Amino acid sequence: MFDFLLNQEQLKLRDEVREFVKSIPRSMILAMDKDEIQFPKEFLREAGARNLMGCRYPREWGGRGMDWQTTCMVMEEVGVLGYIFACTFGVGAELVCDAIILHGTDQQKERYVKPLLAGEIFAAECLTEPRGGSDFFGTTTTAEERDDHFLINGQKRFIVGGEGADYFLVYAVTDPDAPAHKGISCFIVDRSEGVKSDYLYGLMGCRGGGASRLVFKDVKVPKENLLGTLNQGVAIFNTMMIPERLGTAAMTIGAARPALEVATTYTAKRKAFGRPVADFQGVSFQVAEAATLLDGSRAMIQVTAQAVDAGIHPNRIRRMVSQSKKFVTESCQKAVHNAMQVMGGIGYTNIYPVERIFRDLRLASIWTGTNEVMSMIIANEWYKECLSMKESRLTRDMEEDAAEAHAMDEKIFE
C-alpha cells in the first residue's frame, strides 16, 4: 500500500508486520518449499501472539477494529515473505474468521475466532470438491439432520490447511430436493476421528501450506455449529468472496515485490559490454513495466478497499473485487516474468528467490476463483450496470456524437 495513504496508526501496524516478516528464519522458507514443513504453525502462532491477524475485526474478538484498507496493507506486507505464508495467514484469519464474524453467534466467535486470531488454533476453508472446482453449486458433500446434530459425508480437495488445521468451514447440501442455491448450508467442523487428510498434494509452488484432500465420513457436527441459518450457505459464500478475492489480490502484490527488488539490484550491478545492464533499454524498460504494474495494482486495491469499507452497492463491489483479482494477479505474474527475464539464466536458478516466486505466483490466477470466472462476473455486472445507466438517461448519449448518427437504416441488430 502507498505510504502516503496510511495514517499514523496504519503506519505503525505496517512497521510491526515488517518486523514480523524480518523475524521469520530463512530455514523455514526453505523447509516449506521442500515440503519438510507441511503447515507453518509456528509462523501463525507468532503472528497471533503479535496481534497481527484479523486487524479489521472488533477488538472484543481479537482484532484491532481497523478497515479493509489496513487489511490490504497487512496482506501485501505478509506476502513479501512468500505467497504461501500469506495464503495460510489469510485462509484462517481473513476467510474463515470473516464468515464467523459476519454470520456467527457470539458463542461461535468466542470459541473459534478469538483463539485463532491469538494463534492458538488454526482453520481451513472447504469449498472445492473432486468433481467441482469453480462450480460451487455442484457441491455433493451432504449434511443429514439428526436429533441433536448433523451427519456430514463427502470430500473436499486442494484445501490449504487440510493438513494442520484444527477446524474447517464446510459447505454441504442440506436439502437435496431444493434448487442448489437454496439447499446448501455452512458448518464449523472440528477435526475429529471422521475427518481424514487423505492426500497431500505435490504442488508446483506454494508448498508447506498443508494442501490436501479431506474426507468426511459420518462426521457428527452439533447443531450449534451450523453457521448462519439452515439452507442459507450461499449468503455466507457471497460475503466470503470479498476477503477471498480482494485478500488474494493484495497479497499477490507483496509476493511479487521481492522479485522486482532483486531484479533491480541485480541489473544495477551486473555488467555487460562494459556497462551495467540496467543502462540498456531492453532491460530497464522491462523493470519499468514491472514497477508500473505493481503500482497500478496497488491503486486498484486501494480504490476497491475503499469501496468495500464504504459499503457501496453489492453488485458494484462484486465487479470491482473481481476486476482487482484478475488485473492484480495477472499484472503481478507479468512483473515476476519480467524480473526473471532481465536477470537471464541466473534468474532461472535457485541462487536467487525469483524462480520460487515465479512458481508460487502461478497459483494466483487459479485459486479463489479462476480468472476466467472473474471475467464472467465482470462482464455480467458491467453489462447490467452500463445498460441500466443508459436507460436512466442520466449521462450523455454518446451515440449521438457521430456525423451520421441518425442513419437508422445502417443500424441493423438482427
Summary of the structure (lengths in Angstrom):
residues: 414
radius of gyration: 23.1
end to end distance: 48.3
largest distance: 80.0
contacts: 1428
relative contact order: 0.11
helix: 57%
strand: 14%
